[in-house]
């Protein structure tokens, strides 16, 4: 039940974030980021997208790896799945 909720909420946040993206306050970027975070454990296309972002931005990758051990298991699993090896 929880994966279905995560996928529905993640999709809703990504779509809503795209709609709100043109506003001057960056709520759209925040919503897209959270939505991708919720979708990444379950959707291979989102995993590839996150992997590409992490490969292009080493500072983001280093930050995620540094904080990996403090995250809940589902987030740790997602960080491992999206590692740009």
C-alpha angles and dihedrals in degrees: 000000000000095000090053090050091048092050094047094047092044093051091047092051093048093049093044090046091054090051093049094041096099092059116107093240110072097235089125093062091049092049092048091049094050091044092052089048090055093045098044098083092054110030119065093201091058090047090055090047093051091044090054092049091049091049092051094045111047092180091061090048093049092049092051092048092047093054096036096101092054094054128094116263095260091054091046089052090050092049089052093047093051098044109132097231 
